Amino acid sequence: MSSGKTGVYLCRCGGNISDAVDVEAIAEKVSGMDGVAIANVQDYLCSSAGQGKIKSDIEAGMIERVVIGSCSPKLHLETFRAMAKMAGINPMLLEITNIREQCSWVHEDQQEATSKAKGLITGAVFRMNSLESLEPIIKDLEDRVLVVGGGISGITAALEMANEHEVILVESKAYIGGHMIGLSKTFPTFDCSQCTLTPKMVEVFNHPNITLYTLTEVASVDGNVGDFKVTLRRMPQYVDADVCTSCGRCAQECPKDAIALPFVQAIPQAYIIDMEKCVECGLCEKVCDVGAVKLDDREEDIEVNVGAITIATGFEPIDPSIIEEYNYARHPDIITAIEFEEMLSAMSRTGMRLQKSDGTMPQKVAFVLCVGSRDFNRANKYCSKVCCLYSQKQAQLVLKMNKDANVSVFYIDMRAAGRRMEEFYQHAQEAGVNFIRGRVAEVNPLDDGRLQLRYEDTLLGEIGSDEFDMVVLCPSLNPSAGTHELADQLGVPVGSDGFIEEKHVKIDPVNTLNQGVFAAGCALGPKDIHDSVTEAMSAAHKVSGFLGKGMISISPEKPVIKDACDGCGICVKECPYGALSMTDGRPVLEALSCNACGICAAVCPQEAVEIANYTRKQLKAQAEGILDAGMGVIVYIDPAAYAAADIAGVNRTLYSPLTRFVQVPSIHVLDADIVNHAYEHGAGGVMLIEGTTDEALTSRSRDLYSSLKKATKEHKKPIRYSHIETAQYEKLMNLLNVFAEQVAAKAAKKAGKKEV
């Protein structure tokens, strides 16, 4: 029942909302609603003054429930709920309605945006009237951290945390160090990357609180925040790194050169076997005095429990072959910047010497920037951030090795942001590097072995052509292989570029939308070593703060079994997570195993199961309030897809104002009763948008859709289902627009018939 003391607070958001939405008109409208005691407008509700207003109204006894109309609840909901708790009300009696990302930022017509916002706020008030005070579920945290990725970010994060927490560091390669260990020098200081990184690698290997698994990947993740149950899949090692003494006898005896150290400074300092070369003669095993060689080694699954996870999976360069006109695969002296580094680094097979395929030193070298970057047609739209600077470093290295060399850098725009970087660019020019502004059209191998480069010089306004001994392509940077799959397992969204989506790009840059999962370095997007280390330290600090609490509050919005239950057990049978079991003839919930998907509520023939604060009554009331502002499309959307709608807002992607989002923990909480009620109160159509990649749910989605179509067909109104992952916000907007047009056309046709 309503307490009659709901406060509605609307935020102008410095014009972000009020420029498109008449918040004063909304406040006037809701102020007369049953149960609303206060309707107030603030410039910035998230400010101390804005929060202070709400807090003082609560403390004065003027309100007992709060509806906020502002930016996405994914940004500040927990902040406002913490304030509400301090003021003396149950935090579950505070809700945020999204009228910025999903209203003011995506609709140009003020009248339509205001009408939609009125409906959203009214729906929130209707729902608030029946929300319950709930107490959080408290559980202990597992004081152990998993760091995925052994590059500079993963190494830094692991070391920063290891003095306070047990750390498990996994790396898919046979050694740690990532891309940094394969660099020759680092910009802008020309430090030796090995000299900087190797001591940290050794410290990781020797640290008593760090367990290192190489040739290992995350196979699966189960459990909950604070107690993740992770299965690590460790590939066959063939040489036990903990036992190997790097004596080299195995390599001396091998007739096929199949066993070797990856490189001199490799950590673990252990030999590895190339099984494609190995003939399994067994000589290496026989001569190993310490028994480190194990040719019968097999794949192994390792189970670990961790309280938090840090994603530091790094990047990989695109394959330049997709830019066909550069002929990367057709000539050995057309190389990538990564291959350039490999020649000069500790991993070099050329004696740390830059050389052409014939073994000679190149006299004329071209660097081609933005290969696959800032390309809206075939590759990546984004800038890879580091290419301008590392190409300057590499160009200067060529001149250090051969002072008579001719070196040219072809660029679209030169970007040298950051401390000392502009000076670095100036130094490259002074050193004799030629900078030519213009996109390279093609690289053509010539019969004499040289490489013809055709380009446009946009500063001179001329088409040019020149010949080089070597062409270095600076490729765009992609998320590393497996990043998307790992994100799916952790319930963490990725952006349209494939990189991990941070909770908030400005104020929460290393948090993710999964409370116990953090990210750092190039897993979040292209960046240099300095920024990667900074983010790793930040992520480590966040993890320590998270685990340092010792316990975590889990949302109490879980299934509730009512007295109407007859003990049929259908909910127990249908629960995909095994969170329900029968005890004394009644289902009993294990709350920590529950994902609040709502399947149990939807399948209960007695309607005896409800999801707390997502009951049938509350969801029907919310839709009823939303549609009070007029006909619209009710879009029931889960949290992952909701994040896609938020991203559309951030990108100012316009779509139909008929769209009304109702966030649910899962679309599987819905039944015919809820959908029919929406139709009865003016919904022109209903969409079910699912973003989760959890197969336990998605495998049931088509059946849910089919059953709802049949159960609601009497209304003769459209219903649609679609699966939209967080990164697919553009696809979501297209679907919404097409569906809204269909709904509007059908409604107009029906209205026309009535007039006749």
Helices and strands as residue ranges (DSSP letters): E 6-11, G 13-15, H 23-31, E 36-42, H 48-59, E 65-70, H 73-87, G 91-93, E 94-98, I 100-104, H 110-128, E 137-140, E 144-148, H 152-162, E 166-170, G 180-182, E 185-186, E 191-192, H 193-206, E 210-213, E 216-224, E 227-234, H 249-253, E 259-260, E 272-273, H 283-287, E 300-306, E 308-311, E 315-317, G 320-322, G 324-326, G 328-330, E 334-336, H 337-344, E 364-371, H 387-401, E 406-411, H 421-431, E 434-437, E 440-445, E 451-457, E 462-468, E 470-475, E 477-479, H 483-490, E 517-519, G 521-523, H 529-548, E 551-554, E 559-561, H 570-574, E 580-583, E 586-589, G 591-593, H 599-603, E 609-611, H 616-626, G 627-629, E 632-637, H 639-650, E 659-663, G 667-669, H 672-680, E 683-690, H 695-711, G 713-715, E 719-723, H 729-755
